[in-house]
Amino acid sequence: LRLRPMAMTLTMVVGGLLPIMFSRGAGADVMKRIAAPMVGGMLTAALLALLLIPAVYALWQKRRLSRGDGWASSGISSNTSWS
């Protein structure tokens, strides 16, 4: 999991869109409609990538290993060297 690049990207995108979301000049109405879903989408994608997907994967692995579908039953050696 690459937390630092994800956090940096999220911070820069949201930081760049916040002034657009809170602007009051000419054309701000149109730009707010563009910036708000982008901020929401970035936050949602970050939460999914950091919390939901690893949790679902961990549950899936636990279920798979409890059924006996792990490395031992597949015939693949768990001490394989990758050199």
Secondary structure as UniProt FT lines:
FT   HELIX           3..21
FT   TURN            26..27
FT   HELIX           28..47
FT   HELIX           48..52
FT   HELIX           53..66
FT   TURN            67..68
FT   HELIX           71..74
FT   TURN            78..79
//
